[in-house]
């Protein structure tokens, strides 16, 4: 044990330890911001995938739906590591650099919004068609059906799926350390994997697991509070 605490790995761990809080915050920050941007883009796209199909509340031309589905499927099929490299020029154009926490947000959003749109599509499809038909019979417009029926009725599922998206984005963000992204991924890869420092690698991974658990717990609580069925049971 004394030899371990005197080893180079332990000394490197002590040298890097003061920067861990900042790296943890960078990981949390990039995850939250990327999730928010992915929701801003993915939520309306997911709604369109349902409402714009034939028989939907606001059908769109077939070529528009095919184009929309094709773009989403194409982006989802590209592995994240490859996508990060492809969008490096775009990251430089938007944020002025391709290295660091802020730069990693660009590929994170591009990789995650198609995934989010499919999750939103799944949530919207879970809404009882009878509720939609009732709203239509009362003269509700497509926008009113979307904002006052589809989204409110699917809110518990939307929150649960947003939590899944956030934890997935957290994992993507850790991989961004390969191309110079910040956060715990950088610590695990640059100081742990590349320098064969098992202590730092395990420590950074453990912190990522803790963050996932925190996000999952928060998302589960919010989804439960929004679920009318759970509230009725408690009442």
Protein Blocks (a to p, Z undefined) as FASTA:
>chain_A
ZZmmmmmklmmmmmmmmmmmmmmmmmmmmmmmmmmmmmmmmmmmmmmmmmmpghiabdcd
fklmmmmmmmmmmmmmpcfklmmmmmmmmmmmmnopaedjklmmmmmmmmmmmmmmmmmm
mmmmmpcfklmmmmmmnopafklmmmmmmmmmmmmmmmmmmmmmmmmmmmmmmmmmmnop
acjklmmmmmmmmnopaklmmmmmmmmmmmmmmmmmmmmmmmmmmmmklmmmmZZ
